[in-house]
Amino acid sequence: MEIFFELFMGKPVWMWASFIVIVVTLLAFDLGVLHRKTHEISIRESLWMSAFYITIALAFGGWVWWSLGDQAGKEYLTGFIVEKTLAMDNVFLISLIFTYFAIPPIYQHRVLFWGILGVIVLRGIMIALGATLVSQYSWVLYVFAVFLIFTGIKMLLMGDKHPDIASNPLLKLIRRAFPISDQLDGQKFLTRQPDPKTGKWRLYATPLLVALLLIEFVDLIFAVDSVPAIFTITLDPFIVFTSNIFAILGLRALYFALAAIIHRFKYLKPALAFVLIFIGSKIFIADALGLEKFPANISLAVTLGLIAMGVIVSLVKTAKTAPEADHGRD
C-alpha cells in the first residue's frame, strides 16, 4: 500500500488514482446507464447532463481548494473556466463536421463518447510533454505566453471565418488511405460491402468513423492552444490535467444544447481571444512588476469578467434574432 503514498509528478499516487477512478466511473455511468440504448439526446437532457458534469467538476475543485490550499483552488477554477470556454469554441467545428457527413443526432453521442476517450489520451500525452519541457527549460513558458498572445490576436483578426471541411488535409489523407462508404450502417464505424470493381466483399470506413477521426484532429489542433494556456496559469501537472479533463468531459453533454443555440454566443470568441491575450501577458506583467507570480485572485477575476462580458453582450446583441433562429428547436 506504500506505493499509493509515493509521489508522481508532485502528488501522491492515491490522488491521481482517485481522479482516474472518478473519470472511469463517470464514463461507465454515461455509456452503461444513461445511454445504454441509442437515442437522440434532447436539449433538456443535454442541459441536465451538463449541470451534472459541471457540479462534479466544481465539487472536485472544492476538494482541491480544501486539500491543496486556496492558491491551488483558484488555479484549478481559472484553468477549468478557460478550458471549458476553449472547449465550447470546439462545438462549432464539431457541428460543421456532423453536418458535412450528415450524421443524424441519434448517432452523434456515440461519436462524441469515443472521441472523448481519444481526447483524454491525447491531452494526457501533451500535458506530460508540456510538464517535462517546462520543468527542464523555464524559458518554454515565455514561448507558450507569446504563442497565446499571437493566437488571441489571430482570433480577433479572423472573426467568424468558417473553415472548409472538404479541404481538410486529414480528410484527403483518409480518403486516399481507406475505402469510405457513402452510407451509414447504423452506429457502426466499419462495414462490409462489395467492391464495385471486383464484386468481392471488403471492409469500408463509414462516415461515422471519418467524423470521429476529424473530431480527434480538431481537438488536437485546439489542444495546441489549451495546453499552453493552462501551463501559463499553473505549473502543477495535477491541476493542469484534472481541470483540462473535467472541462472536456462535460463538453459531450453540453454539445447537444449548445449546438442548437451557438448562434447566440457570437461575441464569446472575441472574449476568449482577449482571455488568451491576458493569460499570455501575465508572465510579462509579473516580471515587469517584480512579482514571483501573477496573483491568482486577479487572474480568476479578469478571466471570469471577460468571459461573462462576452456571454452577456452576445445574448443582448442577438436577442432580436433569437425567436426566429430558435424556432422549432427543442
N, C-alpha and C positions, 0 to 999 in steps of 0.2 A: 504493500500500500504506500510505501515511501515514495514511489515514483510519481504519485499524484501531487506531491508537495514539491517536486523538483521544478525548477524554473525553466520555462520555454518561452523565448522571446520576451523575457522580462516579467512574465506572470506564471503562477503555479499551473501545473498541468491540469489540475481539477477545474480551474476557471475556464480553460479552453474546452475541456471535455464537457462541462456543463452547458456551454454555449452550443456546442455541436449537437448535444442531445436535444436541446430546445428546438434547433433548426430542423433536425431529422423528425422530431415529433410533430412539428407544425406541417411539414411536407407530407408525412404519412397520414395525418388527420385530414389534410386537404384532399389528397388523392383517394384515400381509402374510405373516408366517411362522407365528406361534403360533396365529392364529385365521383363517387363510385360508379354512378350511371351517367353516361354522356347526356348533357342537356345544355340548352342555351342559357347563359347567365344574364339575368335581368339587371337593370341599373340598381334596383333596390337591393338585390343580393350582393352586388358588387360593392355598394356603399357599406353594407353591414360587414362584409369580409374585410374591407379596408379599415374600418373602425377597429375591428378585432386585431388586425396586424399592427396598426399604429399604437393601440393600447399596450400590446405585448412589448413593442419596441420602446415605448416610453417607460413602462414598468422596469424593463431591463436597464434603461438609462438611470432610473431612480436608484436601482441597486448599485450601479456603477458609482453614482454620486455618493451614496451612503458608505460603500466599502472602500472606494479609492480616493474620496475627497471631492470637494466642490470644483477644483480645477479640472479634474478628470471628467466630472459630470457635465460641466459647461462645454468642454471639448467634445464629448460624445454627442450632446444635444446639437451643437453647432454643426458637427460633421453629419449627423443624421439629417438635419434640415437641408443642408447643401446637397447631400447625395440624393435625398428624396426629390428635391427640385430638379436636379440634373436628370434623374430617372423619369420624371414627368415629361421632360423635354423629349425623352425617348418615345413616348406614346404616339406622337405624330408620325414618326417614321414607321413604327410597327403597324399603325393603321394603314399607311400607304402600301406596305408590303402585303397585308391581308387583302386589301382592295385590288392590288395588281394581280394577285393569284386567285382572286375570287374565293377566298377561304370563308365558308359560312360561319357565322357566330358560334354555332353548336360545336365546331371543332377547334375554335381558337384557343380555348382554355388548355387543350391538350398540347398544342404547340408552345404556349407560354409556360406551361408547367415544366416540360422537358428543357425548354430554353433557360429557365431559372437554374436548373441543376448545372447546366453548362456554364452559366454565368458565375455561379458560386466557385466553381473550379478555376475558371479563368481569372476572376478577381483575386482569389487566394494566391495564385501564382504571381500575378502582377504586384500585389501588395508585398509578398515575400521578397520579390526582386527589388521593389522600391525601398523596403526597410533595410535590405542589405546594402544598397547603394548609399542611402542616407547615413547609415552607421559608419561606413568606411570613408565616405567623401562628403564632408559637410557642405561643400560648395554646390552639391547637387540640388539642395534646397533653393538656392538662388536661380538655378536653371529652371526648376519647377515654377518658381514665382514669376519669372519673366515669361515663361510659356503660358501661364494662366492669364497674365495681363494681355498678352498678344491674342489669346483665344477670345477673351472678353471683348476686345476692340473689334476683332474679326466678326463676332456675333452681331455687334451693333451695326457694322457696315453691311453685312449680308442681308439683314432684315428678314423678310418672310420668303426668301428664295426657296423653292421646292426642289428637292433632289430628284433626279431621274432614275427610277428603279431599273428600267430596261437597260440603261447603260452602265449599271453597276459592274465593276470588273470581276467580282466574285461570281455573280450570276453568269457572266460569259464563260468563266472558267468551269463552273459546274456543268453548263450545257455542253461544253467540249469534252468533259471527262466522263459524264454519266448520261445514259439514256433517260429522258424525263417523260413521264406520262402526261398527256394533255388533260386527263380527267382524274378526279379524286376517286379513291377506293375506300369510302367510309373514312375512318380515322387512321388508316394505315399510312405509314411512312414509305413503305416499299410494296410493290405489287408485281405480279407476274402477268405478262401479256405476250401475245405472239408478235414476233418481229415482222413488220410489214414487208421486208425484203426476203427473208428466208422462211418465214412462217413458223420458225421454232420459238418455243416459249422462253422468255428471258426476263431477268429482274429489272424493273424500272423504278426510279425515284418518283414519288408522287409530288404534286405541288406543295403538299403539306410539309414534306421533308425539305424542299428547297426554301420554303418560307422560314422554317426553323433555322437553317444554316445562315440565311441572310440576317435574321434577328440576332443570332450569335455574333455575326460580323459587325452589325450595328452597335451592339453593346461593347465589343472590343474597341471600336472607334471612340465611343463615349467614355470608356474606361481610361483612355489616354488623357481625358480632361479630369475625370473624377478622382483618379488615384493621386495625381499631383496636388489636386485641391485639398484632399483630406490630409496629406502629409504636411501641407503648409498650415494646417490647423493644429495638428498634434503629431508627435513622433512616436507615440505609444502604439505599437503594432496591434495590441488587443483592441484598443478603442477604434483604430483605423478599420480593422476587419469587421468588428461587430456592428459599428454604425453603418458601414457600407452594405453588409449583407442584410441587415434589417430593413434598410431602405429599398433594396432590390426585392426582398420577399413580398413586400406589400404592393409592389408595382403591378404584379399579375392580377391581384384582386382589384386594384384601382383602375386598371386599364378599361374595363368594360363600361364604367361610369364616365371616366374622363374622356374616352374616345368619342362619346356622344356629345360632349359639351366643350371639346378642346377649342372650338372657335371663340368661346367666352374668355379665354386666357391669352388674348392677343398680345398683351403687354408684359406677360410673365417672362418671355425670352429676353427682352431688354433689361429687365430687373435682374435676371440671372447673370447677364453679361456684366452688369455693374458689381454683382456679388463676386464674380471671378476676378475682376479687376481689383476690388477691395482686398480679397484674400491674398492675391498675388503681391499687393503693395505692402501688406502688413510687415513682412520681414525687413523691408527697406525703411519703413516708418520707424520700426523698433530700433534699428541701427542708428538712424538719424537722431532719435531721442535718447540714445544711450540706454535703452531698455534691454534686459536679457531676453524678454519675450513679450509680445504684444498682449495686453490684458484680455483674458478670456471673456470677461463680462461685457467689455466693449465690443469684442468680436461677435459675440452672440447677439447683442442688441442691434448692431448695424446689419447683420445678416437677416435677422427677423424683420427689421424695419424695411429693408429693401424689397424682400420677397412679399411682405404684407402690402407694401405700396403697389407692387406690380399686380397683385391679385385684385386689390380694391379698384385701381384705375381701369383694369381690364373689365371688371364686372360693370362699372359705371359707364364706360365708353361703349360697351357692346349691349347695354340694356335695351336700346331701341330696336335692335335686330333680333333679340333673343326669342320673342314669341314666334317669329316666322321660322328661325333656324331650328328651334327646339320642337316645332310642331311634329307630332307623330312619334316622338321619342318616348320610350317608357323605361 
